[in-house]
Amino acid sequence: MTAPPSLPFTLAARGWRGVALALTLAGALAIAGTYLTFSNTNDEPAHIAAGMQWLAGNRGYDSRHPPLGRIAAAITPYLNGDRALGASSPTEEGTRLLGRSTHYRTTLALARLGELPFFFLLCVVVWAWGRRLTDERGGAVAVLLLVTNPNVLAHAGLATTDIALAATIAATLFAFVAWLDAPEWTSALALGIALALALVTDFASVPMLALACPAIYSVRRRASGAPLWADDARWRGWLAVSVTVIASIITWWAVYGFAVGPLIEGSAFVVPAPAWFHGLVAYFTESTSAHPA
């Protein structure tokens, strides 16, 4: 009895998937190995403090940054028993939360551990995108290039928003490409969720996606020689757009606890998640000087 023709490919696919998984785990172990080695960077205490205040219900605390990556940095220390202390500034709050000696090392390591899921997400996206463009081997090679990048490993080992931004931006762009290729409700749902997570991770995602998504669409439309979805029923396109928008708004708003408030202090005009809008305005209007290097 001969084996079916698909068997060799199946075994090869599993092997390359195993390689991608092993590389991802090796990268995660390399990242985790730095948690107790390096002291905190300048901005880690502020991120941890803002996340802890958010878990305490204070959603207006340092709203110049969206909360997702900061919540991730604070949730593991929170589960370990740490709580918001009510200091006047994020830096002071974070310094007090970290404490000294053993508590300092443990709290900082736990905060950094909270960012590790974003590294896993980035690996999955890179693997899936590489596999989509080539094959199983290409997906594994893409992961290899990712986990041997010193910048990725360095930022993934810090309790900041950088690895979270990298992961959610990559996920959004990949979901956008899949959505353009197949405007189904599943791809629309994935795009809406990924987009919302990027928007609640860092305000830098707004200009990044505002530039990247139209560019991707333009390139793919030029390659196809016609408007995308031209051969599909019009209702399918509207359904894809509607699902994306609804999923994005619900996910984005849910992160802010479905809060509603005035867009401008003292104004009668209310918006969902006012802290996000306040932070976005500050991001684009507040000028800061560059750090000397």
C-alpha positions, 0 to 999 in steps of 0.5 A: 500500500503506497502512501498518499501524495500529500504525506511527504508535504504534511511531514515537512510542514510539521517539521518546519512548524516545529522549527518555528516553534523551537525558535520562538521558545528559544527567543523567549528564553533569551528574553526572560534571561535578561529580566534579573540582569538589567536594572530598569530603564528610565521610562519603565517605572512610569509605564508600570505605574500607569498600568497599576493606576489603570487596574485601580480604575484611574483611567485619567492617570497619564493619558498621554499614552494608551493603556494596553502595553502598560496594563500588560506591564502592571498585571503580573505585579498586580497579581503578585499583590502590588497595588497603586500607591497614589503618588503625584507623578508616574515616575515617583509612583513607579519607583515606589512600586518597584521598591528595593532589594528583592522586591525590586528585582521580583517586581521588575521581572514580573512587569517585564514578563507581562510584555512577553505575550506580545513577543509571541504574537509578533512571532506568530504574525511573522510566521503566518505572513512568511508562510503566506508569501512562500511556504512552511519553510519560509515561515520558519526562516522569517521567525529565525530572522525575527528572533535573531534581531537584537533590537527585537530581543532588547525591547521585548525584555523591557516593561515598555510599549515598544514590543506591544506596538511592534506586535499590534502594528504587524498584526494589523497590517497582516490582517489588512492584507488578508482582508483585502484578499478575502473580504469575509466576516472572519478577516474583517473581524480579525482586522477590526480587533487588531486595529483596535489593539494597535490604537490602544497600545501607542498613539504612534500607531495612528500615523503609522497605519494612516500611511501604511494601509493606503500604501498597501492598498494602492500597491495591490490595486495597481498590481491587480489592474483594477479596484479590489473587490470589483468582482465581488457583490457590493454587499460583501464589501459593505459587510466587510467594512461594517464588521471591521468598523464595529469590531474595532470600535467595540474592542477599542472602547472595551479597553477603556471600560466603555467610559463616556465623557466630555471631549473638552473639559466642561463641554456638553459634547461627550464621546466614548473613551475620552481619555484616548482622545485627550491623549491623542491631542496631546500626542500631536500638540505637545512638543518635546525636545529630543534626548541628548545622545 
